[in-house]
Amino acid sequence: MLNRIVLVFQFLLICAVVYLKLRADSAYFLTPDSHFYLQAAQNLLSGKGYAITFEGKETFCAIWPIGYSALIAGMAWLTTFSVETASKIVNLLALAGCFWLIQRRFRENAWFVSLGFSASSLIQLYTNTWSETLFILFVLGFCVFFSPTERANQWQKEGSVIFAVAAFFTRYAGIFLLIPLMLRRQYKAVFYFVVWIVGYLFFNFYHTDTYTGGHGFWPTEPFDQRLGRGMRGWGEEVLFFAIRDWDLKNLGLSDLVKWFIYGIALLQWVLIGLIVRHVILTKKIKINADSMTKFMLKEPFFIVAFAYLLFTITVYLTDSSIESLYFRRLAPSSLLFTLGILAWVSQQKQLFERTKWLFVAFFALSIIHSFPKIGVGI
């Protein structure tokens, strides 16, 4: 019971921070992609079909799958809210679904594993009208149902295919889930998933003569430059996934607030150092590198995270429409790696007892990074 109360508190706290961020931003966290999602949702709501006006021409929206816009349209229809507001509700309901999946998977340790959702980069995602939060829900659902061995029961097979198809209908990148399915030789699940993928891509081709709205051009940028830029983006994600404060981009931020942000980041690095110190003292805690390696090889979070990272880097290196490797594209793998590490720590009894409050403090500070520092007109 207490575990569920803590989970609800974590969820409501994130919702409160998202609300404050929206109140502080006159643009309502809407980007060019957001406006296309909303335009498509409004057209669906108005009975005009899944269409957008792109480069001055009304066209079927093959650039993005229908899933996110369709859910926004459905939410707007149910609530009578604007599509803008409906998109934020869809994001937060997707986040609620993530918490439910973690509760289902980890039970009494769910409160600890779910700390990963409080990373400042993720809260930035929840606030924007982007499809990533919904995509993360479906990828996480795939992980929960995905069997870590070649022997999966019928419920696991059906669940993994359903979540894989839902992920693909949210972002084309969902096709990467073929990798873990193939690795575990779940060929029947692969077959059904491929049927859905091929069917939807040909549906796009019927409407636009393209499979994904014109993606897939080889980059003209020199390979070494593109690789170096991509690795820098990935390195920034590794170092600052939960330590990033987006308010630092605000030119009107005072020096005092900037030093406050730097101080919070410094405290987080100190906490990381303390956690690493406890992990290194393995002789007394009775853990070793082998236990972590074995856990990574069988834990779906790690398997799927590696598959997504490999897929994303490959696409980035071969498709010019993927302009960079940055937090929005890397967030699914960053979250899964984080959840996997927290899951492993929760299973190491002595390590867990020695470090759990250090992790709580670290992610509490990450939430502070997400609080808007200026312009909150409450």
N, C-alpha and C positions, 0 to 999 in steps of 0.2 A: 504493500500500500504506500509506504513512504517513498519507494522508488518511483512510483507513478506520479506522486505529488511533485517530486523533484523534476521529473521529465516535463510535467505541465508547466512548472515554474520556468524552466529553461526556455520552453517554447514561447510562453507569454512574454518573457523578457526580450527575446529576439523580436517578437512582434512589436513590442513597445519601441525598440530601437529603430526598426523599419519605419514605424509611424513618424518618429521624430525626424528621421532623415528625409522622409517625403515632405514633411512640413517645412523643412529648412531649404528645400530645393525648388525654386520657381519652375524649373523645367520638368519637375515630377519624375526625374530619373527616366526620361524617354530619350532614346537615341534614334538615329535613322532606321536601324533595324526594328526598333520598337514601333515606329510609326507604320511600317509595312505590316507587322503582325496585327496591329490594331485596325488598319485599313481592311485587311483581309477578314478579320473578325466582324467588322461592321458590315461588310458586304455579305458575309454569310448570314448575319442577323437580318439583313434587309432582303434576303432571298436572291441576291445577285450572284451567288456562287463564290467559290474560293478564288477571288481575283484581286489584283492590285494594279495601280497605275505605275508602271516602271519605265523610266526614260521617256515619259510623255505618252506612253501607249498602255491602254488597258489590256492586261494579259492574265491568263491563269497563273497562279503563284506556284511555279515549280521550284523556285529558289529555296523555299523552306517547305518541309512536310506540313500536312494540314493539322496535325495534332494540337499544337499549342493554340493556334488561332481558333480552332473549333471549340476548345474548352473555354476560351475567353468568351466566345459568342454564346456558348451555353450558359455560362455564369451570368453574363449580362442579361440574358433572357429570363433566367430564374429570379434574379434579384432586382431587375429593372434599373440597375446601376449603369453608368457609362462603361464603355469597353475599357477605358483607362483604369477605372476603379476595379472592374472585374478582373483585369490582368493581375493586379496586386493581390486580390483574394485568391486567385488560382495559385500564385506563387506560395502564399502562406499555407494554403491547404496542402500543397505538395510537400512543404516542409513538415507539416503535421503528419503526413503519411510517412515521411522518413523517420520521425520519432517513433511512430507506431511499429515500423519494421524493426527498428533497433530494439524496442521493447519485446517484440515477438522472438527475436533472435537471442538476446542476451539476458533477459529476465532481470535478476537482481543486480546485475552489473550494468544494466542498460543506462542508468544515470551517468555512469563514468564514461562509457564509450560515446555517448551522445554529446559529450563536451566538444567533440570535433566540429559539430555544427555551428559553434560559436566563433569560429575563425573570422576575422574581420573581412577577409577576401570573400568569404561566402555570404556574409551579411550584405555586402555590396551587390552580390548577385541576386539575392532575394528581393532587394529593393528595386532593381531595374526591371523593366518589362522586357525580359529576355527568356528564352526557352530553357536555359540551363538548369534552373531549379527543378522544373518538371522532368527534365532529362535525368537529373541526378536521382530523383525518386524512382524512376523506372530501372535505372542501372543498379541502384541499391536493392530494389526488389528482385532483380535477376540474381544478385549475389546471395540473397537470403534463400532463394529457391534452388540455386545452382549446387549440384552435388560435387563435393571435393574429390570424388572418386569416379571411376567409370561406371559404377553401379548406382544408378539413380532410379528411385521409384517413380511410378506414374505421376504422382502429384508433383514431384520435383521437376520432371520433364515438362509437363504441361505448364507449370508456373513459370519456368525459365523461358519457354517460348513466348508466352503471353507478355511477359515483361520485356523481352527482347524486341518483339514486334512493336510494343508501345514506345520503347526508346527510339526505334527507327522512325516511327511516325511523328516523333517530336523533333529529332535531329537526324539527318542522314548519317551522322557519325555513329549511330546505333548499330551500323553494319559491323563494327569492330567486335561485337559480341559473338560473331562467328568464330573468332580466334579461341576463346576459352571452350566453346562447344566442341570445336575440332580437337583441341588438346585432350579433352576428356572422352573423345570418340563417341559423342552422343549424336550419331549421324542421322537418326530419325528426326531429332530436334533441329539439326542443321537443315535438313530437307524442308521441313515446314517453314522455317524462318526464311529460307531462300525463296520459296514460293511467294511469300508475302512481299519480300523485297522486289523481286522481279515484276510481280503484278503491279506494284505501285509505280515503279520506274517506267513501265510501259504505259501506264495510265497518264503519267506526265508527258511521255513522248507523244501520245495521242493528241494531247491538247497543245503542246508547244514545239514539237519536233526536237526536243531536248529531254534528257533523262533527269537532270537536276537544275534546269534553268541556265545552263551554259557554264558550269564549273568544269575544271579539268584541264586548264592550259598550262603547259610547261613553263616554269619561271625563266625569265630572261636574265635575272640577277645571277652573277657568278656564284657557282656552287659553294665555294669556300666562304664567301661573304654571307650568303643566306644561312649556311650551317652555323657560322659564328654568331650571327644575330639571333638565331633560334636558340642556341645554347645559352646565350646571355639571358634571354627571356626565361628559359627554364631555370637557370641559376637564381634569378631574382625570385621566381616562384618558390623555390626550395627554401631560400633564406628568409623570405618575408611573407609567406602564405598567411600566417596568423599574427604578423607583427606590422602589417601594412596599415598606414593611416592615410586615407584618401584626402583628408582635409589639408594635407601638406601641399596639395596642388592649388589651393586657394591663395591667390597672391595677396589677399587682404588680411591674411592671418598675422596676428601680432607675434613679436619675438617671444613673449612670455608663453603664449600657447604653443609655439613651436618647441620651446625647451621642455614644456610639460609633456608633449608627445615623445620627444627624444628620451625623456626620463622614463616614461612607461616602457618604451622599447628596450632600454637598458635593463630595467628590472626583469623583463621577459627573458633576455639573454642570460641573466644571472640565474633565473629559475631553470633554464635549459641546462646550464652548467651543473647545477645541483642534481638534476635528474640524471644526467649522464654519469655523474660521480657515483650515484647509487647503483646504476647499471654496471659500471666497471667493477664495483666491489662484489663480484660474483661469487667469490669463495665463501663469503658469509651468507649470501642470500640463496645460494644453491641454484643458480641458473647459469647457463653457458650459451655460447654462440650456436651450438648444435640445436638447442631447443628453439631458438628463434628461426633458424634456417628451416627446420622441419615444419614449424608453424606457417612460415611464408609459403612453403610448397603446397600446403593443403588448404590454407585459408582463402576462400573465394575473393575476399577484399583485395588481397595482394595479387592474385592471379589476374583478376579483371583490371586492376589498376595498371599493372605492367602491360597488359594487352592494349589498353586505351592509350597509354603513353607511347608505345611503339607505333600504333596506328596513327596517332596525331602527328608525331614527328615525321613519319613516312609521307603522309598527305601534305604536310607543310613543305617538305623538300621537293615535291613533285607537282604541286598545284599553286599557281600564282594567285588564285583568289583567296588563299589563306595568307593574309598579309604578315602575320607575326605569330609567335608563340607567347601568349600572355595569359594573365590569370583567368580570363573568361574561358579560354580553350582548355587550359590545364586543370581547372578547378575539379572536374570529376576524378581525375587520378590523384590530385592532392588530397581530396577528402577521403578517398578510399584508403590511401596509404596511412592517413592519420587515424582513421577508424581501425585499421588493422593493427597499428602500433598500440592504440589504447586497448584493443581487445586482448592483445598479447600480454600487456602489463596487468590487465585485470585477472589473468589466469596465473600470474606469478605471485603467490600469496604474500610473501614477505616484501617483495619489491613493491607490490600494490599498496601495502600498508605504509611503507616508507615514503612513497611518492605521490599518493592520490591527491593530497592537498596542495602539493606543488603544481600538479596539472590543473587543479581547480583554479588556483591563483593565476596561472599562465593564461587560461582561456577567459577568466574574468577581466584581465588586463586587455585581452584582445577585443572584448566587447567594448571596453572604454575607447579603444581606437575607433570604433564604429559610431560612437555618439557624435552628432554634429557639434562642432566647436563654436560656430557662430551662426547667426541668422535663424535661430529657433524661435519662431514667433508664436509662442503658446500664451 
